[in-house]
């Protein structure tokens, strides 16, 4: 089932999400399936639960969609429950990011190049490992969503000013997206 994408301005995107007990959370597998279907339809690489209106600490990442260019990501469809970032590298890199909850805006964001993360995976196993490259980038973007943050928060005051009117318009439902959205319109 395709879920509506909550758009910038929807309060759930600014909430600090709650950890869940994956063993008892109702219909978790169904939610994960629906999130992957929603992500595929909207042609994104990551989707956090708050983006489909649920303030819980969980996100999914699909890097299989870029595996034609990056064969190492073939079959990469993963779920991250109650994730934590334990360490960050001092080395940073900048890359253009977008967000399904902020359609039409793409900006360069600086983030640590590598992160040591801990999470519960789709098989409900505890994992702890260093992420690097694009995987680290997407993880950090999705992780932000669980703390009510979005990539535009990382921009300089100057860049923020440049997109301000677009963001205000978005909160009033003025934007275009090719997928089902939940917005003020
Ligand atoms: Ni996002």
Backbone and ligand atoms as CSV (ligand in chain L), in Angstrom:
chain,resi,resn,atom,element,x,y,z
A,1,UNK,N,N,0.835,-1.198,0.000
A,1,UNK,CA,C,0.000,0.000,0.000
A,1,UNK,C,C,0.879,1.260,0.000
A,2,UNK,N,N,0.570,2.143,-0.908
A,2,UNK,CA,C,1.318,3.402,-0.958
A,2,UNK,C,C,0.811,4.333,0.153
A,3,UNK,N,N,1.736,4.868,0.925
A,3,UNK,CA,C,1.379,5.771,2.023
A,3,UNK,C,C,1.588,7.215,1.573
A,4,UNK,N,N,0.761,8.145,2.074
A,4,UNK,CA,C,0.979,9.550,1.697
A,4,UNK,C,C,2.248,10.110,2.330
A,5,UNK,N,N,2.980,10.904,1.556
A,5,UNK,CA,C,4.220,11.521,2.025
A,5,UNK,C,C,3.885,12.828,2.741
A,6,UNK,N,N,4.279,12.934,4.002
A,6,UNK,CA,C,4.052,14.165,4.756
A,6,UNK,C,C,5.056,15.214,4.295
A,7,UNK,N,N,4.538,16.379,3.979
A,7,UNK,CA,C,5.330,17.442,3.370
A,7,UNK,C,C,5.718,18.508,4.393
A,8,UNK,N,N,6.875,19.109,4.188
A,8,UNK,CA,C,7.395,20.207,5.017
A,8,UNK,C,C,6.249,21.099,5.499
A,9,UNK,N,N,6.190,21.309,6.833
A,9,UNK,CA,C,5.089,22.074,7.393
A,9,UNK,C,C,4.156,21.203,8.212
A,10,UNK,N,N,4.203,19.888,7.963
A,10,UNK,CA,C,3.400,18.959,8.763
A,10,UNK,C,C,4.132,18.750,10.100
A,11,UNK,N,N,3.418,18.964,11.230
A,11,UNK,CA,C,4.092,18.948,12.541
A,11,UNK,C,C,4.859,17.675,12.861
A,12,UNK,N,N,4.418,16.514,12.368
A,12,UNK,CA,C,5.095,15.252,12.716
A,12,UNK,C,C,6.561,15.252,12.286
A,13,UNK,N,N,6.884,16.032,11.250
A,13,UNK,CA,C,8.261,16.084,10.741
A,13,UNK,C,C,9.202,16.825,11.694
A,14,UNK,N,N,8.623,17.555,12.644
A,14,UNK,CA,C,9.447,18.319,13.598
A,14,UNK,C,C,9.448,17.722,15.003
A,15,UNK,N,N,8.831,16.544,15.144
A,15,UNK,CA,C,8.794,15.877,16.450
A,15,UNK,C,C,10.037,15.020,16.644
A,16,UNK,N,N,10.464,14.880,17.902
A,16,UNK,CA,C,11.484,13.874,18.198
A,16,UNK,C,C,10.733,12.553,18.312
A,17,UNK,N,N,11.087,11.600,17.447
A,17,UNK,CA,C,10.364,10.327,17.386
A,17,UNK,C,C,10.729,9.432,18.567
A,18,UNK,N,N,9.849,8.486,18.869
A,18,UNK,CA,C,10.013,7.578,20.008
A,18,UNK,C,C,10.595,6.239,19.558
A,19,UNK,N,N,11.465,5.690,20.396
A,19,UNK,CA,C,11.972,4.331,20.138
A,19,UNK,C,C,10.814,3.337,20.215
A,20,UNK,N,N,10.953,2.233,19.495
A,20,UNK,CA,C,9.911,1.204,19.551
A,20,UNK,C,C,10.515,-0.130,19.997
A,21,UNK,N,N,9.639,-1.008,20.472
A,21,UNK,CA,C,10.041,-2.391,20.707
A,21,UNK,C,C,9.612,-3.166,19.461
A,22,UNK,N,N,10.573,-3.525,18.599
A,22,UNK,CA,C,10.194,-4.144,17.333
A,22,UNK,C,C,9.481,-5.487,17.494
A,23,UNK,N,N,9.668,-6.129,18.660
A,23,UNK,CA,C,9.027,-7.427,18.879
A,23,UNK,C,C,7.526,-7.277,19.120
A,24,UNK,N,N,7.113,-6.117,19.592
A,24,UNK,CA,C,5.695,-5.960,19.951
A,24,UNK,C,C,4.996,-4.855,19.170
A,25,UNK,N,N,5.755,-4.096,18.374
A,25,UNK,CA,C,5.112,-3.004,17.629
A,25,UNK,C,C,4.110,-3.609,16.634
A,26,UNK,N,N,2.852,-3.145,16.661
A,26,UNK,CA,C,1.825,-3.776,15.819
A,26,UNK,C,C,2.081,-3.635,14.313
A,27,UNK,N,N,1.969,-4.751,13.611
A,27,UNK,CA,C,2.057,-4.774,12.138
A,27,UNK,C,C,3.330,-4.139,11.579
A,28,UNK,N,N,4.452,-4.371,12.267
A,28,UNK,CA,C,5.714,-3.761,11.845
A,28,UNK,C,C,6.123,-4.218,10.437
A,29,UNK,N,N,5.997,-5.528,10.164
A,29,UNK,CA,C,6.404,-6.019,8.834
A,29,UNK,C,C,5.566,-5.387,7.724
A,30,UNK,N,N,4.266,-5.235,7.996
A,30,UNK,CA,C,3.376,-4.618,7.015
A,30,UNK,C,C,3.778,-3.157,6.779
A,31,UNK,N,N,4.123,-2.463,7.866
A,31,UNK,CA,C,4.569,-1.070,7.743
A,31,UNK,C,C,5.840,-0.983,6.897
A,32,UNK,N,N,6.800,-1.882,7.162
A,32,UNK,CA,C,8.058,-1.879,6.410
A,32,UNK,C,C,7.791,-2.137,4.926
A,33,UNK,N,N,6.952,-3.115,4.640
A,33,UNK,CA,C,6.579,-3.422,3.244
A,33,UNK,C,C,5.958,-2.196,2.575
A,34,UNK,N,N,5.039,-1.552,3.278
A,34,UNK,CA,C,4.375,-0.358,2.719
A,34,UNK,C,C,5.358,0.789,2.505
A,35,UNK,N,N,6.313,0.924,3.435
A,35,UNK,CA,C,7.300,1.996,3.287
A,35,UNK,C,C,8.197,1.749,2.072
A,36,UNK,N,N,8.608,0.492,1.852
A,36,UNK,CA,C,9.438,0.197,0.671
A,36,UNK,C,C,8.665,0.451,-0.624
A,37,UNK,N,N,7.373,0.099,-0.600
A,37,UNK,CA,C,6.538,0.324,-1.785
A,37,UNK,C,C,6.396,1.840,-2.047
A,38,UNK,N,N,6.200,2.583,-0.973
A,38,UNK,CA,C,6.048,4.040,-1.069
A,38,UNK,C,C,7.330,4.690,-1.580
A,39,UNK,N,N,8.471,4.195,-1.057
A,39,UNK,CA,C,9.767,4.735,-1.450
A,39,UNK,C,C,10.040,4.472,-2.933
A,40,UNK,N,N,9.741,3.258,-3.371
A,40,UNK,CA,C,9.966,2.896,-4.770
A,40,UNK,C,C,9.136,3.781,-5.696
A,41,UNK,N,N,7.869,3.972,-5.328
A,41,UNK,CA,C,6.968,4.775,-6.143
A,41,UNK,C,C,7.436,6.236,-6.254
A,42,UNK,N,N,8.043,6.730,-5.174
A,42,UNK,CA,C,8.445,8.136,-5.179
A,42,UNK,C,C,9.892,8.312,-5.645
A,43,UNK,N,N,10.530,7.188,-6.022
A,43,UNK,CA,C,11.878,7.204,-6.586
A,43,UNK,C,C,12.926,7.816,-5.661
A,44,UNK,N,N,12.803,7.487,-4.370
A,44,UNK,CA,C,13.786,7.966,-3.409
A,44,UNK,C,C,14.714,6.841,-2.993
A,45,UNK,N,N,15.705,7.164,-2.151
A,45,UNK,CA,C,16.624,6.148,-1.641
A,45,UNK,C,C,16.447,5.891,-0.150
A,46,UNK,N,N,15.725,6.788,0.533
A,46,UNK,CA,C,15.515,6.603,1.958
A,46,UNK,C,C,14.182,7.178,2.391
A,47,UNK,N,N,13.607,6.558,3.414
A,47,UNK,CA,C,12.314,7.028,3.923
A,47,UNK,C,C,12.247,6.758,5.419
A,48,UNK,N,N,11.979,7.812,6.189
A,48,UNK,CA,C,11.873,7.679,7.641
A,48,UNK,C,C,10.393,7.665,8.035
A,49,UNK,N,N,10.091,6.932,9.110
A,49,UNK,CA,C,8.691,6.776,9.528
A,49,UNK,C,C,7.951,8.112,9.712
A,50,UNK,N,N,8.598,9.146,10.270
A,50,UNK,CA,C,7.863,10.430,10.399
A,50,UNK,C,C,7.383,10.985,9.050
A,51,UNK,N,N,8.055,10.602,7.963
A,51,UNK,CA,C,7.650,11.082,6.641
A,51,UNK,C,C,6.346,10.442,6.165
A,52,UNK,N,N,5.945,9.349,6.818
A,52,UNK,CA,C,4.632,8.785,6.520
A,52,UNK,C,C,3.711,8.959,7.732
A,53,UNK,N,N,4.058,9.952,8.575
A,53,UNK,CA,C,3.162,10.365,9.656
A,53,UNK,C,C,3.321,9.625,10.969
A,54,UNK,N,N,4.367,8.794,11.089
A,54,UNK,CA,C,4.541,8.008,12.315
A,54,UNK,C,C,5.777,8.453,13.085
A,55,UNK,N,N,5.590,9.043,14.277
A,55,UNK,CA,C,6.743,9.530,15.049
A,55,UNK,C,C,7.454,8.415,15.799
A,56,UNK,N,N,7.993,7.448,15.050
A,56,UNK,CA,C,8.742,6.332,15.649
A,56,UNK,C,C,10.134,6.276,15.025
A,57,UNK,N,N,11.092,5.692,15.807
A,57,UNK,CA,C,12.494,5.717,15.389
A,57,UNK,C,C,12.803,4.540,14.462
A,58,UNK,N,N,12.487,4.743,13.197
A,58,UNK,CA,C,12.688,3.697,12.202
A,58,UNK,C,C,12.786,4.336,10.828
A,59,UNK,N,N,13.730,3.814,10.021
A,59,UNK,CA,C,13.749,4.248,8.622
A,59,UNK,C,C,14.198,3.105,7.736
A,60,UNK,N,N,13.993,3.268,6.443
A,60,UNK,CA,C,14.411,2.262,5.472
A,60,UNK,C,C,15.307,2.935,4.437
A,61,UNK,N,N,16.196,2.153,3.856
A,61,UNK,CA,C,17.073,2.659,2.791
A,61,UNK,C,C,17.071,1.648,1.645
A,62,UNK,N,N,16.881,2.120,0.432
A,62,UNK,CA,C,16.931,1.292,-0.777
A,62,UNK,C,C,18.035,1.843,-1.671
A,63,UNK,N,N,19.201,1.177,-1.649
A,63,UNK,CA,C,20.283,1.601,-2.546
A,63,UNK,C,C,20.350,0.684,-3.769
A,64,UNK,N,N,19.454,-0.320,-3.786
A,64,UNK,CA,C,19.379,-1.198,-4.961
A,64,UNK,C,C,19.050,-0.383,-6.214
A,65,UNK,N,N,18.280,0.685,-6.015
A,65,UNK,CA,C,17.875,1.513,-7.168
A,65,UNK,C,C,19.060,2.191,-7.861
A,66,UNK,N,N,20.196,2.293,-7.172
A,66,UNK,CA,C,21.371,2.899,-7.819
A,66,UNK,C,C,22.433,1.852,-8.156
A,67,UNK,N,N,22.052,0.556,-8.061
A,67,UNK,CA,C,23.055,-0.501,-8.217
A,67,UNK,C,C,23.558,-0.657,-9.659
A,68,UNK,N,N,22.854,-0.073,-10.617
A,68,UNK,CA,C,23.395,-0.101,-11.981
A,68,UNK,C,C,24.702,0.692,-12.052
A,69,UNK,N,N,24.720,1.812,-11.318
A,69,UNK,CA,C,25.936,2.627,-11.265
A,69,UNK,C,C,26.894,2.158,-10.168
A,70,UNK,N,N,26.341,1.602,-9.103
A,70,UNK,CA,C,27.133,1.168,-7.939
A,70,UNK,C,C,26.809,-0.292,-7.627
A,71,UNK,N,N,27.457,-1.233,-8.331
A,71,UNK,CA,C,27.111,-2.653,-8.181
A,71,UNK,C,C,27.186,-3.179,-6.742
A,72,UNK,N,N,28.001,-2.541,-5.909
A,72,UNK,CA,C,28.127,-2.996,-4.519
A,72,UNK,C,C,26.792,-2.906,-3.778
A,73,UNK,N,N,25.882,-2.066,-4.255
A,73,UNK,CA,C,24.595,-1.873,-3.577
A,73,UNK,C,C,23.478,-2.755,-4.143
A,74,UNK,N,N,23.822,-3.732,-4.977
A,74,UNK,CA,C,22.827,-4.663,-5.524
A,74,UNK,C,C,22.107,-5.376,-4.374
A,75,UNK,N,N,20.793,-5.295,-4.355
A,75,UNK,CA,C,20.009,-5.973,-3.314
A,75,UNK,C,C,19.992,-5.263,-1.976
A,76,UNK,N,N,20.516,-4.030,-1.944
A,76,UNK,CA,C,20.559,-3.269,-0.678
A,76,UNK,C,C,19.180,-2.682,-0.371
A,77,UNK,N,N,18.436,-3.394,0.489
A,77,UNK,CA,C,17.111,-2.937,0.925
A,77,UNK,C,C,17.081,-3.185,2.427
A,78,UNK,N,N,17.347,-2.157,3.207
A,78,UNK,CA,C,17.497,-2.396,4.639
A,78,UNK,C,C,16.624,-1.514,5.520
A,79,UNK,N,N,16.333,-2.080,6.691
A,79,UNK,CA,C,15.513,-1.407,7.698
A,79,UNK,C,C,16.391,-1.102,8.907
A,80,UNK,N,N,16.209,0.059,9.461
A,80,UNK,CA,C,17.020,0.511,10.600
A,80,UNK,C,C,16.064,0.931,11.722
A,81,UNK,N,N,16.064,0.145,12.796
A,81,UNK,CA,C,15.150,0.404,13.914
A,81,UNK,C,C,15.961,0.891,15.118
A,82,UNK,N,N,15.433,1.924,15.800
A,82,UNK,CA,C,16.110,2.535,16.959
A,82,UNK,C,C,17.589,2.809,16.678
A,83,UNK,N,N,17.909,3.424,15.564
A,83,UNK,CA,C,19.320,3.643,15.219
A,83,UNK,C,C,19.983,4.677,16.135
A,84,UNK,N,N,21.303,4.507,16.280
A,84,UNK,CA,C,22.102,5.490,17.029
A,84,UNK,C,C,23.365,5.764,16.229
A,85,UNK,N,N,23.873,6.984,16.358
A,85,UNK,CA,C,25.188,7.307,15.798
A,85,UNK,C,C,26.151,7.392,16.977
A,86,UNK,N,N,27.124,6.467,17.031
A,86,UNK,CA,C,28.020,6.365,18.185
A,86,UNK,C,C,29.271,7.217,18.016
A,87,UNK,N,N,29.731,7.305,16.758
A,87,UNK,CA,C,30.937,8.102,16.478
A,87,UNK,C,C,30.848,8.673,15.080
A,88,UNK,N,N,31.506,9.811,14.902
A,88,UNK,CA,C,31.554,10.438,13.576
A,88,UNK,C,C,33.010,10.725,13.227
A,89,UNK,N,N,33.356,10.584,11.958
A,89,UNK,CA,C,34.712,10.942,11.542
A,89,UNK,C,C,34.857,12.458,11.543
A,90,UNK,N,N,36.090,12.908,11.727
A,90,UNK,CA,C,36.325,14.358,11.634
A,90,UNK,C,C,36.243,14.805,10.195
A,91,UNK,N,N,36.619,13.902,9.309
A,91,UNK,CA,C,36.576,14.210,7.883
A,91,UNK,C,C,35.125,14.371,7.440
A,92,UNK,N,N,34.879,15.415,6.675
A,92,UNK,CA,C,33.522,15.667,6.189
A,92,UNK,C,C,33.529,15.684,4.668
A,93,UNK,N,N,32.328,15.604,4.096
A,93,UNK,CA,C,32.207,15.782,2.658
A,93,UNK,C,C,30.880,16.480,2.388
A,94,UNK,N,N,30.792,17.108,1.228
A,94,UNK,CA,C,29.570,17.802,0.846
A,94,UNK,C,C,28.959,17.107,-0.356
A,95,UNK,N,N,27.651,17.011,-0.332
A,95,UNK,CA,C,26.946,16.369,-1.456
A,95,UNK,C,C,25.550,16.976,-1.558
A,96,UNK,N,N,25.048,17.047,-2.782
A,96,UNK,CA,C,23.706,17.598,-2.959
A,96,UNK,C,C,22.675,16.603,-2.437
A,97,UNK,N,N,21.750,17.100,-1.629
A,97,UNK,CA,C,20.690,16.253,-1.086
A,97,UNK,C,C,19.326,16.797,-1.456
A,98,UNK,N,N,18.371,15.899,-1.492
A,98,UNK,CA,C,16.971,16.265,-1.629
A,98,UNK,C,C,16.212,15.461,-0.602
A,99,UNK,N,N,14.913,15.677,-0.515
A,99,UNK,CA,C,14.107,14.961,0.465
A,99,UNK,C,C,12.691,14.840,-0.075
A,100,UNK,N,N,12.118,13.646,0.057
A,100,UNK,CA,C,10.762,13.445,-0.464
A,100,UNK,C,C,9.743,14.336,0.248
A,101,UNK,N,N,10.076,14.801,1.461
A,101,UNK,CA,C,9.179,15.704,2.196
A,101,UNK,C,C,9.406,17.163,1.836
A,102,UNK,N,N,10.412,17.428,0.993
A,102,UNK,CA,C,10.719,18.806,0.575
A,102,UNK,C,C,10.883,18.806,-0.953
A,103,UNK,N,N,9.799,18.492,-1.668
A,103,UNK,CA,C,9.937,18.304,-3.126
A,103,UNK,C,C,10.426,19.563,-3.838
A,104,UNK,N,N,11.314,19.355,-4.800
A,104,UNK,CA,C,11.755,20.466,-5.645
A,104,UNK,C,C,12.940,21.247,-5.133
A,105,UNK,N,N,13.462,20.906,-3.947
A,105,UNK,CA,C,14.612,21.640,-3.421
A,105,UNK,C,C,15.793,20.683,-3.263
A,106,UNK,N,N,16.929,21.088,-3.819
A,106,UNK,CA,C,18.159,20.301,-3.699
A,106,UNK,C,C,19.274,21.246,-3.304
A,107,UNK,N,N,20.007,20.876,-2.263
A,107,UNK,CA,C,21.084,21.747,-1.778
A,107,UNK,C,C,22.241,20.881,-1.296
A,108,UNK,N,N,23.426,21.447,-1.392
A,108,UNK,CA,C,24.619,20.767,-0.916
A,108,UNK,C,C,24.664,20.785,0.622
A,109,UNK,N,N,24.918,19.622,1.215
A,109,UNK,CA,C,24.962,19.498,2.671
A,109,UNK,C,C,26.288,18.861,3.075
A,110,UNK,N,N,26.914,19.462,4.112
A,110,UNK,CA,C,28.179,18.930,4.620
A,110,UNK,C,C,27.908,18.001,5.796
A,111,UNK,N,N,28.469,16.801,5.731
A,111,UNK,CA,C,28.272,15.841,6.823
A,111,UNK,C,C,29.566,15.056,7.046
A,112,UNK,N,N,29.702,14.423,8.245
A,112,UNK,CA,C,30.840,13.535,8.451
A,112,UNK,C,C,30.884,12.457,7.362
A,113,UNK,N,N,32.081,12.132,6.926
A,113,UNK,CA,C,32.274,11.154,5.847
A,113,UNK,C,C,31.956,9.722,6.309
A,114,UNK,N,N,32.283,9.446,7.584
A,114,UNK,CA,C,32.040,8.099,8.121
A,114,UNK,C,C,31.359,8.195,9.481
A,115,UNK,N,N,30.505,7.228,9.751
A,115,UNK,CA,C,29.827,7.184,11.056
A,115,UNK,C,C,29.793,5.746,11.573
A,116,UNK,N,N,29.990,5.626,12.889
A,116,UNK,CA,C,29.823,4.320,13.538
A,116,UNK,C,C,28.385,4.283,14.040
A,117,UNK,N,N,27.623,3.320,13.569
A,117,UNK,CA,C,26.195,3.287,13.905
A,117,UNK,C,C,25.803,1.961,14.545
A,118,UNK,N,N,24.686,2.025,15.244
A,118,UNK,CA,C,24.131,0.868,15.931
A,118,UNK,C,C,22.637,0.889,15.633
A,119,UNK,N,N,22.061,-0.256,15.362
A,119,UNK,CA,C,20.627,-0.305,15.043
A,119,UNK,C,C,20.136,-1.739,15.103
A,120,UNK,N,N,18.830,-1.894,15.033
A,120,UNK,CA,C,18.221,-3.218,14.917
A,120,UNK,C,C,17.807,-3.360,13.455
A,121,UNK,N,N,18.200,-4.480,12.831
A,121,UNK,CA,C,17.925,-4.629,11.401
A,121,UNK,C,C,16.583,-5.324,11.134
A,122,UNK,N,N,16.313,-5.613,9.872
A,122,UNK,CA,C,15.019,-6.193,9.477
A,122,UNK,C,C,14.794,-7.601,10.045
A,123,UNK,N,N,15.878,-8.254,10.455
A,123,UNK,CA,C,15.741,-9.575,11.081
A,123,UNK,C,C,15.735,-9.466,12.605
A,124,UNK,N,N,15.560,-8.233,13.079
A,124,UNK,CA,C,15.538,-7.910,14.506
A,124,UNK,C,C,16.866,-8.245,15.197
A,125,UNK,N,N,17.955,-8.208,14.428
A,125,UNK,CA,C,19.294,-8.407,14.977
A,125,UNK,C,C,19.949,-7.054,15.251
A,126,UNK,N,N,20.654,-6.974,16.402
A,126,UNK,CA,C,21.403,-5.764,16.737
A,126,UNK,C,C,22.661,-5.691,15.854
A,127,UNK,N,N,22.894,-4.561,15.243
A,127,UNK,CA,C,24.062,-4.386,14.384
A,127,UNK,C,C,24.871,-3.184,14.866
A,128,UNK,N,N,26.174,-3.255,14.683
A,128,UNK,CA,C,27.028,-2.102,14.974
A,128,UNK,C,C,28.142,-2.106,13.943
A,129,UNK,N,N,28.261,-1.055,13.144
A,129,UNK,CA,C,29.313,-1.024,12.125
A,129,UNK,C,C,29.568,0.401,11.632
A,130,UNK,N,N,30.740,0.556,11.013
A,130,UNK,CA,C,31.095,1.831,10.409
A,130,UNK,C,C,30.476,1.920,9.013
A,131,UNK,N,N,29.853,3.031,8.717
A,131,UNK,CA,C,29.329,3.283,7.376
A,131,UNK,C,C,30.178,4.349,6.722
A,132,UNK,N,N,30.293,4.253,5.411
A,132,UNK,CA,C,31.064,5.245,4.680
A,132,UNK,C,C,30.369,5.562,3.356
A,133,UNK,N,N,30.842,6.621,2.704
A,133,UNK,CA,C,30.338,6.955,1.376
A,133,UNK,C,C,28.855,7.271,1.362
A,134,UNK,N,N,28.187,6.834,0.301
A,134,UNK,CA,C,26.777,7.191,0.096
A,134,UNK,C,C,25.877,6.588,1.178
A,135,UNK,N,N,26.235,5.385,1.624
A,135,UNK,CA,C,25.438,4.747,2.681
A,135,UNK,C,C,25.453,5.593,3.959
A,136,UNK,N,N,26.625,6.104,4.325
A,136,UNK,CA,C,26.750,6.953,5.511
A,136,UNK,C,C,25.945,8.237,5.340
A,137,UNK,N,N,26.004,8.778,4.153
A,137,UNK,CA,C,25.273,10.007,3.814
A,137,UNK,C,C,23.765,9.822,3.995
A,138,UNK,N,N,23.231,8.753,3.399
A,138,UNK,CA,C,21.780,8.521,3.453
A,138,UNK,C,C,21.351,8.206,4.889
A,139,UNK,N,N,22.155,7.391,5.581
A,139,UNK,CA,C,21.842,7.068,6.981
A,139,UNK,C,C,21.701,8.356,7.805
A,140,UNK,N,N,22.656,9.268,7.642
A,140,UNK,CA,C,22.622,10.496,8.446
A,140,UNK,C,C,21.428,11.375,8.087
A,141,UNK,N,N,21.079,11.409,6.809
A,141,UNK,CA,C,19.911,12.186,6.373
A,141,UNK,C,C,18.640,11.624,7.023
A,142,UNK,N,N,18.489,10.292,6.968
A,142,UNK,CA,C,17.286,9.663,7.526
A,142,UNK,C,C,17.274,9.761,9.047
A,143,UNK,N,N,18.442,9.609,9.661
A,143,UNK,CA,C,18.553,9.701,11.117
A,143,UNK,C,C,18.066,11.063,11.617
A,144,UNK,N,N,18.418,12.111,10.902
A,144,UNK,CA,C,17.958,13.464,11.241
A,144,UNK,C,C,16.439,13.525,11.384
A,145,UNK,N,N,15.736,12.841,10.471
A,145,UNK,CA,C,14.268,12.874,10.501
A,145,UNK,C,C,13.720,12.397,11.851
A,146,UNK,N,N,14.437,11.461,12.498
A,146,UNK,CA,C,13.947,10.903,13.765
A,146,UNK,C,C,14.086,11.906,14.906
A,147,UNK,N,N,14.919,12.913,14.702
A,147,UNK,CA,C,15.068,13.970,15.700
A,147,UNK,C,C,14.359,15.253,15.269
A,148,UNK,N,N,13.458,15.133,14.308
A,148,UNK,CA,C,12.691,16.296,13.859
A,148,UNK,C,C,13.494,17.272,13.030
A,149,UNK,N,N,14.624,16.774,12.479
A,149,UNK,CA,C,15.486,17.659,11.668
A,149,UNK,C,C,15.369,17.311,10.195
A,150,UNK,N,N,15.641,18.305,9.349
A,150,UNK,CA,C,15.645,18.056,7.904
A,150,UNK,C,C,16.869,18.694,7.278
A,151,UNK,N,N,17.187,18.262,6.055
A,151,UNK,CA,C,18.484,18.666,5.482
A,151,UNK,C,C,18.615,20.180,5.334
A,152,UNK,N,N,17.493,20.865,5.181
A,152,UNK,CA,C,17.576,22.326,5.018
A,152,UNK,C,C,18.085,23.013,6.289
A,153,UNK,N,N,17.963,22.322,7.434
A,153,UNK,CA,C,18.459,22.896,8.697
A,153,UNK,C,C,19.982,23.029,8.698
A,154,UNK,N,N,20.650,22.255,7.844
A,154,UNK,CA,C,22.122,22.263,7.803
A,154,UNK,C,C,22.687,23.393,6.944
A,155,UNK,N,N,21.821,24.096,6.218
A,155,UNK,CA,C,22.320,25.091,5.263
A,155,UNK,C,C,22.786,26.361,5.947
A,156,UNK,N,N,23.615,27.115,5.252
A,156,UNK,CA,C,24.065,28.405,5.768
A,156,UNK,C,C,22.884,29.373,5.790
A,157,UNK,N,N,22.994,30.419,6.577
A,157,UNK,CA,C,21.926,31.429,6.655
A,157,UNK,C,C,21.612,31.978,5.264
A,158,UNK,N,N,22.660,32.111,4.462
A,158,UNK,CA,C,22.497,32.641,3.104
A,158,UNK,C,C,21.663,31.692,2.234
A,159,UNK,N,N,22.022,30.409,2.248
A,159,UNK,CA,C,21.262,29.428,1.441
A,159,UNK,C,C,19.828,29.302,1.955
A,160,UNK,N,N,19.672,29.352,3.282
A,160,UNK,CA,C,18.320,29.271,3.870
A,160,UNK,C,C,17.449,30.414,3.366
A,161,UNK,N,N,18.047,31.596,3.329
A,161,UNK,CA,C,17.315,32.780,2.873
A,161,UNK,C,C,16.846,32.592,1.423
A,162,UNK,N,N,17.702,31.980,0.618
A,162,UNK,CA,C,17.378,31.800,-0.803
A,162,UNK,C,C,16.199,30.852,-1.038
A,163,UNK,N,N,15.999,29.889,-0.126
A,163,UNK,CA,C,14.898,28.931,-0.348
A,163,UNK,C,C,13.694,29.206,0.549
A,164,UNK,N,N,13.802,30.280,1.364
A,164,UNK,CA,C,12.778,30.562,2.361
A,164,UNK,C,C,11.366,30.665,1.773
A,165,UNK,N,N,11.242,31.401,0.680
A,165,UNK,CA,C,9.900,31.611,0.122
A,165,UNK,C,C,9.311,30.303,-0.418
A,166,UNK,N,N,10.183,29.461,-0.975
A,166,UNK,CA,C,9.706,28.151,-1.461
A,166,UNK,C,C,9.199,27.290,-0.300
A,167,UNK,N,N,9.942,27.357,0.833
A,167,UNK,CA,C,9.541,26.554,1.993
A,167,UNK,C,C,8.239,27.061,2.587
A,168,UNK,N,N,8.090,28.372,2.631
A,168,UNK,CA,C,6.843,28.941,3.159
A,168,UNK,C,C,5.670,28.530,2.259
A,169,UNK,N,N,5.887,28.608,0.948
A,169,UNK,CA,C,4.844,28.204,0.000
A,169,UNK,C,C,4.473,26.731,0.224
A,170,UNK,N,N,5.495,25.914,0.499
A,170,UNK,CA,C,5.267,24.482,0.705
A,170,UNK,C,C,4.357,24.232,1.907
A,171,UNK,N,N,4.564,24.996,2.982
A,171,UNK,CA,C,3.728,24.824,4.180
A,171,UNK,C,C,2.273,25.193,3.888
A,172,UNK,N,N,2.055,25.957,2.809
A,172,UNK,CA,C,0.684,26.332,2.425
A,172,UNK,C,C,0.172,25.440,1.293
A,173,UNK,N,N,0.926,24.369,0.999
A,173,UNK,CA,C,0.460,23.417,-0.002
A,173,UNK,C,C,0.835,23.769,-1.423
A,174,UNK,N,N,1.652,24.798,-1.601
A,174,UNK,CA,C,2.060,25.177,-2.957
A,174,UNK,C,C,3.394,24.528,-3.331
A,175,UNK,N,N,3.296,23.397,-4.007
A,175,UNK,CA,C,4.477,22.667,-4.493
A,175,UNK,C,C,3.959,21.625,-5.470
A,176,UNK,N,N,4.862,21.007,-6.197
A,176,UNK,CA,C,4.395,19.903,-7.026
A,176,UNK,C,C,5.239,18.666,-6.769
A,177,UNK,N,N,4.581,17.523,-6.722
A,177,UNK,CA,C,5.251,16.242,-6.510
A,177,UNK,C,C,4.477,15.200,-7.299
A,178,UNK,N,N,5.197,14.166,-7.726
A,178,UNK,CA,C,4.571,13.153,-8.576
A,178,UNK,C,C,4.038,11.985,-7.756
A,179,UNK,N,N,4.012,12.128,-6.407
A,179,UNK,CA,C,3.524,11.046,-5.552
A,179,UNK,C,C,2.472,11.596,-4.591
A,180,UNK,N,N,1.765,10.675,-3.932
A,180,UNK,CA,C,0.675,11.037,-3.016
A,180,UNK,C,C,1.236,11.771,-1.800
A,181,UNK,N,N,0.677,12.940,-1.491
A,181,UNK,CA,C,1.219,13.759,-0.396
A,181,UNK,C,C,0.161,14.109,0.639
A,182,UNK,N,N,0.654,14.360,1.857
A,182,UNK,CA,C,-0.177,14.912,2.925
A,182,UNK,C,C,0.369,16.306,3.201
A,183,UNK,N,N,-0.419,17.316,2.854
A,183,UNK,CA,C,0.035,18.701,3.011
A,183,UNK,C,C,-1.183,19.573,3.284
A,184,UNK,N,N,-0.939,20.824,3.580
A,184,UNK,CA,C,-2.031,21.756,3.860
A,184,UNK,C,C,-2.649,22.264,2.567
A,185,UNK,N,N,-3.411,21.417,1.930
A,185,UNK,CA,C,-4.116,21.889,0.738
A,185,UNK,C,C,-5.371,21.060,0.505
L,1,NI,NI,NI,14.429,13.298,3.890
